[in-house]
Amino acid sequence: MPKPVKEGEEIEVTIEAIAAKGDGIAKKDGFVIFVPGAHEGETVKVRITSVKPRCAVAERV
């Protein structure tokens, strides 16, 4: 199944929750994106840094 994001892509996401390790959790088309340092309720522009089979990791732009 194709992923809705690609490495290097820049998108705007809303942080929906905070993970156990403190990273912000956003979703695009149901696909989880972890954003270190983000806070619940924030809307942030991020760059996808890695895409894994079930999630992605991004950094703030």
PDB file of N, CA, C, O and CB in Angstrom:
ATOM      1  N   MET A   1       0.840  -1.183   0.000  1.00  0.00           N
ATOM      2  CA  MET A   1       0.000   0.000   0.000  1.00  0.00           C
ATOM      3  C   MET A   1       0.888   1.251   0.000  1.00  0.00           C
ATOM      4  O   MET A   1       1.790   1.355   0.831  1.00  0.00           O
ATOM      5  CB  MET A   1      -0.957  -0.004   1.224  1.00  0.00           C
ATOM      6  N   PRO A   2       0.654   2.193  -0.907  1.00  0.00           N
ATOM      7  CA  PRO A   2       1.510   3.386  -0.962  1.00  0.00           C
ATOM      8  C   PRO A   2       1.310   4.282   0.260  1.00  0.00           C
ATOM      9  O   PRO A   2       0.203   4.400   0.786  1.00  0.00           O
ATOM     10  CB  PRO A   2       1.225   4.183  -2.241  1.00  0.00           C
ATOM     11  N   LYS A   3       2.390   4.903   0.697  1.00  0.00           N
ATOM     12  CA  LYS A   3       2.351   5.802   1.849  1.00  0.00           C
ATOM     13  C   LYS A   3       1.881   7.185   1.383  1.00  0.00           C
ATOM     14  O   LYS A   3       2.194   7.580   0.259  1.00  0.00           O
ATOM     15  CB  LYS A   3       3.758   5.892   2.541  1.00  0.00           C
ATOM     16  N   PRO A   4       1.141   7.930   2.206  1.00  0.00           N
ATOM     17  CA  PRO A   4       0.664   9.256   1.789  1.00  0.00           C
ATOM     18  C   PRO A   4       1.722  10.351   1.897  1.00  0.00           C
ATOM     19  O   PRO A   4       1.456  11.500   1.542  1.00  0.00           O
ATOM     20  CB  PRO A   4      -0.529   9.645   2.616  1.00  0.00           C
ATOM     21  N   VAL A   5       2.935  10.010   2.388  1.00  0.00           N
ATOM     22  CA  VAL A   5       4.023  10.989   2.485  1.00  0.00           C
ATOM     23  C   VAL A   5       5.308  10.378   1.951  1.00  0.00           C
ATOM     24  O   VAL A   5       5.455   9.157   1.889  1.00  0.00           O
ATOM     25  CB  VAL A   5       4.217  11.464   3.951  1.00  0.00           C
ATOM     26  N   LYS A   6       6.247  11.258   1.561  1.00  0.00           N
ATOM     27  CA  LYS A   6       7.554  10.812   1.061  1.00  0.00           C
ATOM     28  C   LYS A   6       8.644  11.590   1.788  1.00  0.00           C
ATOM     29  O   LYS A   6       8.422  12.718   2.226  1.00  0.00           O
ATOM     30  CB  LYS A   6       7.669  11.010  -0.491  1.00  0.00           C
ATOM     31  N   GLU A   7       9.821  10.984   1.914  1.00  0.00           N
ATOM     32  CA  GLU A   7      10.959  11.674   2.531  1.00  0.00           C
ATOM     33  C   GLU A   7      11.234  12.971   1.785  1.00  0.00           C
ATOM     34  O   GLU A   7      11.218  13.012   0.555  1.00  0.00           O
ATOM     35  CB  GLU A   7      12.224  10.770   2.534  1.00  0.00           C
ATOM     36  N   GLY A   8      11.487  14.035   2.552  1.00  0.00           N
ATOM     37  CA  GLY A   8      11.790  15.336   1.963  1.00  0.00           C
ATOM     38  C   GLY A   8      10.572  16.200   1.707  1.00  0.00           C
ATOM     39  O   GLY A   8      10.706  17.406   1.497  1.00  0.00           O
ATOM     40  N   GLU A   9       9.392  15.612   1.720  1.00  0.00           N
ATOM     41  CA  GLU A   9       8.156  16.358   1.474  1.00  0.00           C
ATOM     42  C   GLU A   9       7.875  17.307   2.639  1.00  0.00           C
ATOM     43  O   GLU A   9       8.092  16.953   3.797  1.00  0.00           O
ATOM     44  CB  GLU A   9       6.964  15.388   1.265  1.00  0.00           C
ATOM     45  N   GLU A  10       7.393  18.510   2.332  1.00  0.00           N
ATOM     46  CA  GLU A  10       7.006  19.466   3.370  1.00  0.00           C
ATOM     47  C   GLU A  10       5.493  19.600   3.370  1.00  0.00           C
ATOM     48  O   GLU A  10       4.882  19.860   2.333  1.00  0.00           O
ATOM     49  CB  GLU A  10       7.687  20.851   3.147  1.00  0.00           C
ATOM     50  N   ILE A  11       4.895  19.422   4.539  1.00  0.00           N
ATOM     51  CA  ILE A  11       3.441  19.511   4.675  1.00  0.00           C
ATOM     52  C   ILE A  11       3.091  20.244   5.967  1.00  0.00           C
ATOM     53  O   ILE A  11       3.931  20.396   6.853  1.00  0.00           O
ATOM     54  CB  ILE A  11       2.794  18.098   4.658  1.00  0.00           C
ATOM     55  N   GLU A  12       1.842  20.697   6.062  1.00  0.00           N
ATOM     56  CA  GLU A  12       1.350  21.309   7.292  1.00  0.00           C
ATOM     57  C   GLU A  12       0.449  20.296   7.984  1.00  0.00           C
ATOM     58  O   GLU A  12      -0.442  19.714   7.364  1.00  0.00           O
ATOM     59  CB  GLU A  12       0.584  22.652   7.005  1.00  0.00           C
ATOM     60  N   VAL A  13       0.688  20.093   9.271  1.00  0.00           N
ATOM     61  CA  VAL A  13      -0.086  19.114  10.041  1.00  0.00           C
ATOM     62  C   VAL A  13      -0.535  19.723  11.359  1.00  0.00           C
ATOM     63  O   VAL A  13       0.049  20.692  11.844  1.00  0.00           O
ATOM     64  CB  VAL A  13       0.742  17.836  10.297  1.00  0.00           C
ATOM     65  N   THR A  14      -1.587  19.135  11.931  1.00  0.00           N
ATOM     66  CA  THR A  14      -2.053  19.517  13.258  1.00  0.00           C
ATOM     67  C   THR A  14      -1.722  18.390  14.213  1.00  0.00           C
ATOM     68  O   THR A  14      -2.026  17.230  13.936  1.00  0.00           O
ATOM     69  CB  THR A  14      -3.580  19.829  13.264  1.00  0.00           C
ATOM     70  N   ILE A  15      -1.106  18.716  15.330  1.00  0.00           N
ATOM     71  CA  ILE A  15      -0.724  17.718  16.323  1.00  0.00           C
ATOM     72  C   ILE A  15      -1.974  17.310  17.102  1.00  0.00           C
ATOM     73  O   ILE A  15      -2.606  18.136  17.761  1.00  0.00           O
ATOM     74  CB  ILE A  15       0.386  18.268  17.284  1.00  0.00           C
ATOM     75  N   GLU A  16      -2.316  16.039  17.018  1.00  0.00           N
ATOM     76  CA  GLU A  16      -3.548  15.529  17.622  1.00  0.00           C
ATOM     77  C   GLU A  16      -3.351  14.987  19.026  1.00  0.00           C
ATOM     78  O   GLU A  16      -4.286  14.978  19.827  1.00  0.00           O
ATOM     79  CB  GLU A  16      -4.128  14.455  16.758  1.00  0.00           C
ATOM     80  N   ALA A  17      -2.137  14.534  19.331  1.00  0.00           N
ATOM     81  CA  ALA A  17      -1.871  13.920  20.633  1.00  0.00           C
ATOM     82  C   ALA A  17      -0.371  13.928  20.878  1.00  0.00           C
ATOM     83  O   ALA A  17       0.417  14.324  20.019  1.00  0.00           O
ATOM     84  CB  ALA A  17      -2.439  12.467  20.703  1.00  0.00           C
ATOM     85  N   ILE A  18       0.007  13.476  22.079  1.00  0.00           N
ATOM     86  CA  ILE A  18       1.424  13.361  22.433  1.00  0.00           C
ATOM     87  C   ILE A  18       1.724  11.891  22.715  1.00  0.00           C
ATOM     88  O   ILE A  18       1.004  11.238  23.470  1.00  0.00           O
ATOM     89  CB  ILE A  18       1.781  14.260  23.674  1.00  0.00           C
ATOM     90  N   ALA A  19       2.787  11.378  22.107  1.00  0.00           N
ATOM     91  CA  ALA A  19       3.191   9.976  22.294  1.00  0.00           C
ATOM     92  C   ALA A  19       3.814   9.779  23.673  1.00  0.00           C
ATOM     93  O   ALA A  19       4.150  10.744  24.359  1.00  0.00           O
ATOM     94  CB  ALA A  19       4.189   9.542  21.191  1.00  0.00           C
ATOM     95  N   ALA A  20       3.961   8.532  24.062  1.00  0.00           N
ATOM     96  CA  ALA A  20       4.531   8.185  25.368  1.00  0.00           C
ATOM     97  C   ALA A  20       5.923   8.790  25.565  1.00  0.00           C
ATOM     98  O   ALA A  20       6.282   9.153  26.684  1.00  0.00           O
ATOM     99  CB  ALA A  20       4.602   6.667  25.523  1.00  0.00           C
ATOM    100  N   LYS A  21       6.707   8.901  24.495  1.00  0.00           N
ATOM    101  CA  LYS A  21       8.060   9.457  24.600  1.00  0.00           C
ATOM    102  C   LYS A  21       8.090  10.970  24.419  1.00  0.00           C
ATOM    103  O   LYS A  21       9.167  11.566  24.412  1.00  0.00           O
ATOM    104  CB  LYS A  21       8.964   8.810  23.573  1.00  0.00           C
ATOM    105  N   GLY A  22       6.915  11.608  24.273  1.00  0.00           N
ATOM    106  CA  GLY A  22       6.843  13.062  24.213  1.00  0.00           C
ATOM    107  C   GLY A  22       6.751  13.668  22.831  1.00  0.00           C
ATOM    108  O   GLY A  22       6.599  14.884  22.713  1.00  0.00           O
ATOM    109  N   ASP A  23       6.837  12.871  21.777  1.00  0.00           N
ATOM    110  CA  ASP A  23       6.723  13.409  20.422  1.00  0.00           C
ATOM    111  C   ASP A  23       5.267  13.727  20.107  1.00  0.00           C
ATOM    112  O   ASP A  23       4.352  13.056  20.582  1.00  0.00           O
ATOM    113  CB  ASP A  23       7.292  12.413  19.387  1.00  0.00           C
ATOM    114  N   GLY A  24       5.071  14.770  19.291  1.00  0.00           N
ATOM    115  CA  GLY A  24       3.726  15.074  18.819  1.00  0.00           C
ATOM    116  C   GLY A  24       3.293  14.044  17.792  1.00  0.00           C
ATOM    117  O   GLY A  24       4.114  13.516  17.041  1.00  0.00           O
ATOM    118  N   ILE A  25       1.997  13.761  17.766  1.00  0.00           N
ATOM    119  CA  ILE A  25       1.446  12.811  16.799  1.00  0.00           C
ATOM    120  C   ILE A  25       0.478  13.539  15.881  1.00  0.00           C
ATOM    121  O   ILE A  25      -0.493  14.147  16.333  1.00  0.00           O
ATOM    122  CB  ILE A  25       0.738  11.627  17.517  1.00  0.00           C
ATOM    123  N   ALA A  26       0.756  13.468  14.592  1.00  0.00           N
ATOM    124  CA  ALA A  26      -0.143  14.012  13.577  1.00  0.00           C
ATOM    125  C   ALA A  26      -0.504  12.866  12.652  1.00  0.00           C
ATOM    126  O   ALA A  26       0.122  11.807  12.690  1.00  0.00           O
ATOM    127  CB  ALA A  26       0.513  15.212  12.785  1.00  0.00           C
ATOM    128  N   LYS A  27      -1.519  13.078  11.817  1.00  0.00           N
ATOM    129  CA  LYS A  27      -1.895  12.051  10.843  1.00  0.00           C
ATOM    130  C   LYS A  27      -2.193  12.694   9.499  1.00  0.00           C
ATOM    131  O   LYS A  27      -2.725  13.802   9.417  1.00  0.00           O
ATOM    132  CB  LYS A  27      -3.117  11.246  11.336  1.00  0.00           C
ATOM    133  N   LYS A  28      -1.834  11.966   8.449  1.00  0.00           N
ATOM    134  CA  LYS A  28      -2.215  12.351   7.086  1.00  0.00           C
ATOM    135  C   LYS A  28      -2.846  11.130   6.461  1.00  0.00           C
ATOM    136  O   LYS A  28      -2.186  10.105   6.286  1.00  0.00           O
ATOM    137  CB  LYS A  28      -0.980  12.868   6.237  1.00  0.00           C
ATOM    138  N   ASP A  29      -4.107  11.227   6.126  1.00  0.00           N
ATOM    139  CA  ASP A  29      -4.867  10.108   5.559  1.00  0.00           C
ATOM    140  C   ASP A  29      -4.762   8.874   6.453  1.00  0.00           C
ATOM    141  O   ASP A  29      -4.679   7.752   5.954  1.00  0.00           O
ATOM    142  CB  ASP A  29      -4.364   9.778   4.138  1.00  0.00           C
ATOM    143  N   GLY A  30      -4.766   9.077   7.775  1.00  0.00           N
ATOM    144  CA  GLY A  30      -4.707   7.978   8.729  1.00  0.00           C
ATOM    145  C   GLY A  30      -3.302   7.463   9.015  1.00  0.00           C
ATOM    146  O   GLY A  30      -3.127   6.607   9.883  1.00  0.00           O
ATOM    147  N   PHE A  31      -2.301   7.966   8.306  1.00  0.00           N
ATOM    148  CA  PHE A  31      -0.913   7.533   8.474  1.00  0.00           C
ATOM    149  C   PHE A  31      -0.263   8.395   9.557  1.00  0.00           C
ATOM    150  O   PHE A  31      -0.297   9.623   9.475  1.00  0.00           O
ATOM    151  CB  PHE A  31      -0.118   7.634   7.122  1.00  0.00           C
ATOM    152  N   VAL A  32       0.327   7.760  10.570  1.00  0.00           N
ATOM    153  CA  VAL A  32       0.876   8.469  11.725  1.00  0.00           C
ATOM    154  C   VAL A  32       2.215   9.126  11.386  1.00  0.00           C
ATOM    155  O   VAL A  32       3.085   8.530  10.751  1.00  0.00           O
ATOM    156  CB  VAL A  32       1.047   7.507  12.906  1.00  0.00           C
ATOM    157  N   ILE A  33       2.346  10.394  11.841  1.00  0.00           N
ATOM    158  CA  ILE A  33       3.585  11.148  11.670  1.00  0.00           C
ATOM    159  C   ILE A  33       4.004  11.657  13.045  1.00  0.00           C
ATOM    160  O   ILE A  33       3.250  12.374  13.702  1.00  0.00           O
ATOM    161  CB  ILE A  33       3.409  12.336  10.647  1.00  0.00           C
ATOM    162  N   PHE A  34       5.209  11.285  13.478  1.00  0.00           N
ATOM    163  CA  PHE A  34       5.743  11.750  14.760  1.00  0.00           C
ATOM    164  C   PHE A  34       6.547  13.029  14.532  1.00  0.00           C
ATOM    165  O   PHE A  34       7.368  13.107  13.618  1.00  0.00           O
ATOM    166  CB  PHE A  34       6.628  10.652  15.431  1.00  0.00           C
ATOM    167  N   VAL A  35       6.294  14.033  15.383  1.00  0.00           N
ATOM    168  CA  VAL A  35       6.984  15.315  15.266  1.00  0.00           C
ATOM    169  C   VAL A  35       7.598  15.671  16.627  1.00  0.00           C
ATOM    170  O   VAL A  35       6.893  16.169  17.505  1.00  0.00           O
ATOM    171  CB  VAL A  35       6.002  16.439  14.780  1.00  0.00           C
ATOM    172  N   PRO A  36       8.901  15.422  16.812  1.00  0.00           N
ATOM    173  CA  PRO A  36       9.544  15.744  18.088  1.00  0.00           C
ATOM    174  C   PRO A  36       9.426  17.230  18.423  1.00  0.00           C
ATOM    175  O   PRO A  36       9.605  18.089  17.560  1.00  0.00           O
ATOM    176  CB  PRO A  36      11.015  15.335  18.053  1.00  0.00           C
ATOM    177  N   GLY A  37       9.126  17.515  19.676  1.00  0.00           N
ATOM    178  CA  GLY A  37       9.072  18.896  20.146  1.00  0.00           C
ATOM    179  C   GLY A  37       7.779  19.632  19.878  1.00  0.00           C
ATOM    180  O   GLY A  37       7.650  20.796  20.256  1.00  0.00           O
ATOM    181  N   ALA A  38       6.820  18.992  19.240  1.00  0.00           N
ATOM    182  CA  ALA A  38       5.540  19.650  18.951  1.00  0.00           C
ATOM    183  C   ALA A  38       4.569  19.418  20.102  1.00  0.00           C
ATOM    184  O   ALA A  38       4.685  18.443  20.844  1.00  0.00           O
ATOM    185  CB  ALA A  38       4.936  19.127  17.618  1.00  0.00           C
ATOM    186  N   HIS A  39       3.613  20.328  20.238  1.00  0.00           N
ATOM    187  CA  HIS A  39       2.638  20.263  21.326  1.00  0.00           C
ATOM    188  C   HIS A  39       1.235  20.030  20.783  1.00  0.00           C
ATOM    189  O   HIS A  39       0.901  20.482  19.688  1.00  0.00           O
ATOM    190  CB  HIS A  39       2.674  21.550  22.159  1.00  0.00           C
ATOM    191  N   GLU A  40       0.425  19.327  21.551  1.00  0.00           N
ATOM    192  CA  GLU A  40      -0.948  19.021  21.151  1.00  0.00           C
ATOM    193  C   GLU A  40      -1.704  20.299  20.808  1.00  0.00           C
ATOM    194  O   GLU A  40      -1.647  21.287  21.540  1.00  0.00           O
ATOM    195  CB  GLU A  40      -1.678  18.255  22.266  1.00  0.00           C
ATOM    196  N   GLY A  41      -2.415  20.262  19.677  1.00  0.00           N
ATOM    197  CA  GLY A  41      -3.210  21.403  19.235  1.00  0.00           C
ATOM    198  C   GLY A  41      -2.478  22.342  18.293  1.00  0.00           C
ATOM    199  O   GLY A  41      -3.115  23.170  17.642  1.00  0.00           O
ATOM    200  N   GLU A  42      -1.161  22.238  18.200  1.00  0.00           N
ATOM    201  CA  GLU A  42      -0.376  23.095  17.302  1.00  0.00           C
ATOM    202  C   GLU A  42      -0.588  22.684  15.848  1.00  0.00           C
ATOM    203  O   GLU A  42      -0.776  21.505  15.546  1.00  0.00           O
ATOM    204  CB  GLU A  42       1.126  23.028  17.660  1.00  0.00           C
ATOM    205  N   THR A  43      -0.556  23.662  14.959  1.00  0.00           N
ATOM    206  CA  THR A  43      -0.480  23.392  13.530  1.00  0.00           C
ATOM    207  C   THR A  43       0.919  23.820  13.108  1.00  0.00           C
ATOM    208  O   THR A  43       1.300  24.979  13.279  1.00  0.00           O
ATOM    209  CB  THR A  43      -1.617  24.153  12.708  1.00  0.00           C
ATOM    210  N   VAL A  44       1.682  22.880  12.557  1.00  0.00           N
ATOM    211  CA  VAL A  44       3.077  23.147  12.223  1.00  0.00           C
ATOM    212  C   VAL A  44       3.404  22.685  10.811  1.00  0.00           C
ATOM    213  O   VAL A  44       2.815  21.735  10.297  1.00  0.00           O
ATOM    214  CB  VAL A  44       4.002  22.464  13.223  1.00  0.00           C
ATOM    215  N   LYS A  45       4.357  23.379  10.196  1.00  0.00           N
ATOM    216  CA  LYS A  45       4.874  22.937   8.902  1.00  0.00           C
ATOM    217  C   LYS A  45       6.059  22.043   9.187  1.00  0.00           C
ATOM    218  O   LYS A  45       6.952  22.410   9.951  1.00  0.00           O
ATOM    219  CB  LYS A  45       5.276  24.149   7.977  1.00  0.00           C
ATOM    220  N   VAL A  46       6.071  20.861   8.573  1.00  0.00           N
ATOM    221  CA  VAL A  46       7.119  19.887   8.840  1.00  0.00           C
ATOM    222  C   VAL A  46       7.709  19.348   7.545  1.00  0.00           C
ATOM    223  O   VAL A  46       7.100  19.430   6.478  1.00  0.00           O
ATOM    224  CB  VAL A  46       6.577  18.743   9.686  1.00  0.00           C
ATOM    225  N   ARG A  47       8.924  18.788   7.670  1.00  0.00           N
ATOM    226  CA  ARG A  47       9.582  18.080   6.565  1.00  0.00           C
ATOM    227  C   ARG A  47       9.717  16.630   7.001  1.00  0.00           C
ATOM    228  O   ARG A  47      10.221  16.349   8.089  1.00  0.00           O
ATOM    229  CB  ARG A  47      10.998  18.717   6.202  1.00  0.00           C
ATOM    230  N   ILE A  48       9.271  15.715   6.162  1.00  0.00           N
ATOM    231  CA  ILE A  48       9.357  14.285   6.468  1.00  0.00           C
ATOM    232  C   ILE A  48      10.826  13.862   6.379  1.00  0.00           C
ATOM    233  O   ILE A  48      11.473  14.057   5.350  1.00  0.00           O
ATOM    234  CB  ILE A  48       8.461  13.435   5.485  1.00  0.00           C
ATOM    235  N   THR A  49      11.347  13.280   7.466  1.00  0.00           N
ATOM    236  CA  THR A  49      12.754  12.874   7.490  1.00  0.00           C
ATOM    237  C   THR A  49      12.935  11.378   7.277  1.00  0.00           C
ATOM    238  O   THR A  49      13.977  10.949   6.780  1.00  0.00           O
ATOM    239  CB  THR A  49      13.385  13.275   8.803  1.00  0.00           C
ATOM    240  N   SER A  50      11.933  10.575   7.646  1.00  0.00           N
ATOM    241  CA  SER A  50      12.007   9.139   7.377  1.00  0.00           C
ATOM    242  C   SER A  50      10.601   8.558   7.314  1.00  0.00           C
ATOM    243  O   SER A  50       9.696   8.982   8.034  1.00  0.00           O
ATOM    244  CB  SER A  50      12.848   8.414   8.460  1.00  0.00           C
ATOM    245  N   VAL A  51      10.446   7.584   6.441  1.00  0.00           N
ATOM    246  CA  VAL A  51       9.163   6.900   6.274  1.00  0.00           C
ATOM    247  C   VAL A  51       9.380   5.424   6.558  1.00  0.00           C
ATOM    248  O   VAL A  51      10.205   4.770   5.921  1.00  0.00           O
ATOM    249  CB  VAL A  51       8.574   7.117   4.835  1.00  0.00           C
ATOM    250  N   LYS A  52       8.627   4.908   7.527  1.00  0.00           N
ATOM    251  CA  LYS A  52       8.705   3.506   7.915  1.00  0.00           C
ATOM    252  C   LYS A  52       7.422   2.808   7.464  1.00  0.00           C
ATOM    253  O   LYS A  52       6.505   3.470   6.979  1.00  0.00           O
ATOM    254  CB  LYS A  52       8.917   3.356   9.458  1.00  0.00           C
ATOM    255  N   PRO A  53       7.341   1.500   7.612  1.00  0.00           N
ATOM    256  CA  PRO A  53       6.137   0.806   7.128  1.00  0.00           C
ATOM    257  C   PRO A  53       4.822   1.287   7.749  1.00  0.00           C
ATOM    258  O   PRO A  53       3.790   1.299   7.079  1.00  0.00           O
ATOM    259  CB  PRO A  53       6.280  -0.657   7.386  1.00  0.00           C
ATOM    260  N   ARG A  54       4.853   1.686   9.034  1.00  0.00           N
ATOM    261  CA  ARG A  54       3.591   2.047   9.688  1.00  0.00           C
ATOM    262  C   ARG A  54       3.522   3.485  10.180  1.00  0.00           C
ATOM    263  O   ARG A  54       2.501   3.909  10.722  1.00  0.00           O
ATOM    264  CB  ARG A  54       3.355   1.139  10.836  1.00  0.00           C
ATOM    265  N   CYS A  55       4.618   4.247   9.993  1.00  0.00           N
ATOM    266  CA  CYS A  55       4.632   5.635  10.458  1.00  0.00           C
ATOM    267  C   CYS A  55       5.744   6.404   9.766  1.00  0.00           C
ATOM    268  O   CYS A  55       6.548   5.845   9.019  1.00  0.00           O
ATOM    269  CB  CYS A  55       4.807   5.699  11.991  1.00  0.00           C
ATOM    270  N   ALA A  56       5.767   7.713  10.037  1.00  0.00           N
ATOM    271  CA  ALA A  56       6.831   8.564   9.514  1.00  0.00           C
ATOM    272  C   ALA A  56       7.325   9.445  10.656  1.00  0.00           C
ATOM    273  O   ALA A  56       6.648   9.608  11.671  1.00  0.00           O
ATOM    274  CB  ALA A  56       6.334   9.428   8.300  1.00  0.00           C
ATOM    275  N   VAL A  57       8.522  10.012  10.471  1.00  0.00           N
ATOM    276  CA  VAL A  57       9.083  10.955  11.423  1.00  0.00           C
ATOM    277  C   VAL A  57       9.351  12.245  10.640  1.00  0.00           C
ATOM    278  O   VAL A  57       9.815  12.215   9.500  1.00  0.00           O
ATOM    279  CB  VAL A  57      10.403  10.389  12.112  1.00  0.00           C
ATOM    280  N   ALA A  58       9.044  13.384  11.287  1.00  0.00           N
ATOM    281  CA  ALA A  58       9.226  14.677  10.620  1.00  0.00           C
ATOM    282  C   ALA A  58       9.893  15.649  11.572  1.00  0.00           C
ATOM    283  O   ALA A  58       9.913  15.446  12.786  1.00  0.00           O
ATOM    284  CB  ALA A  58       7.873  15.246  10.127  1.00  0.00           C
ATOM    285  N   GLU A  59      10.451  16.730  10.984  1.00  0.00           N
ATOM    286  CA  GLU A  59      11.020  17.811  11.774  1.00  0.00           C
ATOM    287  C   GLU A  59      10.333  19.100  11.384  1.00  0.00           C
ATOM    288  O   GLU A  59       9.855  19.259  10.261  1.00  0.00           O
ATOM    289  CB  GLU A  59      12.554  17.915  11.572  1.00  0.00           C
ATOM    290  N   ARG A  60      10.294  20.023  12.340  1.00  0.00           N
ATOM    291  CA  ARG A  60       9.715  21.334  12.036  1.00  0.00           C
ATOM    292  C   ARG A  60      10.555  22.029  10.972  1.00  0.00           C
ATOM    293  O   ARG A  60      11.772  21.859  10.904  1.00  0.00           O
ATOM    294  CB  ARG A  60       9.622  22.210  13.315  1.00  0.00           C
ATOM    295  N   VAL A  61       9.871  22.816  10.143  1.00  0.00           N
ATOM    296  CA  VAL A  61      10.578  23.594   9.114  1.00  0.00           C
ATOM    297  C   VAL A  61      10.716  25.008   9.625  1.00  0.00           C
ATOM    298  O   VAL A  61      11.278  25.861   8.937  1.00  0.00           O
ATOM    299  CB  VAL A  61       9.824  23.565   7.733  1.00  0.00           C
TER     300      VAL A  61
END
